[in-house]
Amino acid sequence: EMHYDKGLRHGPNITYFESGKIRYSGFYKNDQQDSIWVYYDTLGKVAEKVLFKNDKIVKKLPRN
C-alpha cells in the first residue's frame, strides 16, 4: 500500500509478505523516507526499527 501526490511517494507505506503479514511500514514525505520505519520477520515480530529523515538513516532504534 502506497500513496502518491503529484507522482511522488507521499504518506504511509506498508509492504506485505506473500503470507499477508506486514514486511515493513513507514512514511514517505516528498518521495523520501521520513519517519520511523519498522521491519518485521516472517513470523510478524519486529526485526528492526530505523529512523529516517530526508531519505537518510538517522539512527537504528531498539526493537521493543
Stockholm file with secondary structure:
# STOCKHOLM 1.0

chainA/1-64         EMHYDKGLRHGPNITYFESGKIRYSGFYKNDQQDSIWVYYDTLGKVAEKVLFKNDKIVKKLPRN
#=GR chainA/1-64 SS CEEEETTEEEEEEEEECTTSSEEEEEEEETTEECEEEEEECTTSCEEEEEEEETTEEEEEECCC
#=GC SS_cons        CEEEETTEEEEEEEEECTTSSEEEEEEEETTEECEEEEEECTTSCEEEEEEEETTEEEEEECCC
//
